[in-house]
Amino acid sequence: MSQYRLSNVEVGKNYTAKELDSFVSTTDVVLLANNESQLFTDPEREYKVTDVFEGFFEHSSDNGEKYFREKKAFVVEKV
């Protein structure tokens, strides 16, 4: 698996699920996939990075407030 270690991905490029798995395992990011929970079911399936965001809002279930998290979020689509 070490040959798949990625420290960055680029918008517009394709990556296999195993490469994306390595990326999220070594980097503090969020992946949003159009095939939902099936992202890592086929290690050889290819995905295209279509967008990236510097952060996102999330809702706290503790106090009902919304907070902006500065954490990169990448959108990937099944190729």
N, C-alpha and C positions, 0 to 999 in steps of 0.2 A: 504494500500500500504506500510505502514511502515515495515511490516514483510519482504519485499523484498529488503530492503536497502542493497546494496552491495558497499563496498569500494574498492574491488579488484576482478578481475576474473583471472583464470588460464588457460594457454594453455593446451588443451587436455580435458577440462571439458565441460559439457553441461549446458546450462542455458536457461530458458524460455525467451520469448520476454519481458515479464513484469519485469523480473529480470534485463535484459540488459537495459531496459528503466530506471529503478531506478538507475543503475550504471552510465549511461551517464548524468542523471539529477543531480547527486551529485558529479561527478568527471570530471575533465577537460581532456577529451579523445575524440578520433575519433573512430567510428565503421565503418568498411568496410564490407558490406554483399554481398553474392553472389546472393541474390534475390532483390537487389537494393532497391527501394522505398517501398517494402512490408515488411520490417523488423518488424514494429510494428503493422501490420494489424491484426494479430492473437496473442493475449497476451499469449496463452498457447503453441504456436509453439516453438519447441526447436532448439537451435543453438549450435554448437560446436565452441569454440575458437580455431582456428588453428594456429595463429601466432600473434606476437606482435612486433612492431617497436618502437624505442625510439623517432622517429620523422620522418619528411618527407619534401620534397621540394615542394614549391608552387610558382607559377608565379604571379607576381604583375601586375595587369592590368594598374596600374598608371604609372609605369616607365619601364616595360618590364623586370625587374630583377627577378632572381630566389632566393628565400630565404629558408634556412633550418629552419623549425619550430620544436623546442623541445617540442613535444606534443605526448604522447603515442597514437599509432594507433593500434587497435585490428582488426584482420581479423576473421569474423565469417561466418560459413556455415550452411545452413539449414540441420537439421538432418533428 
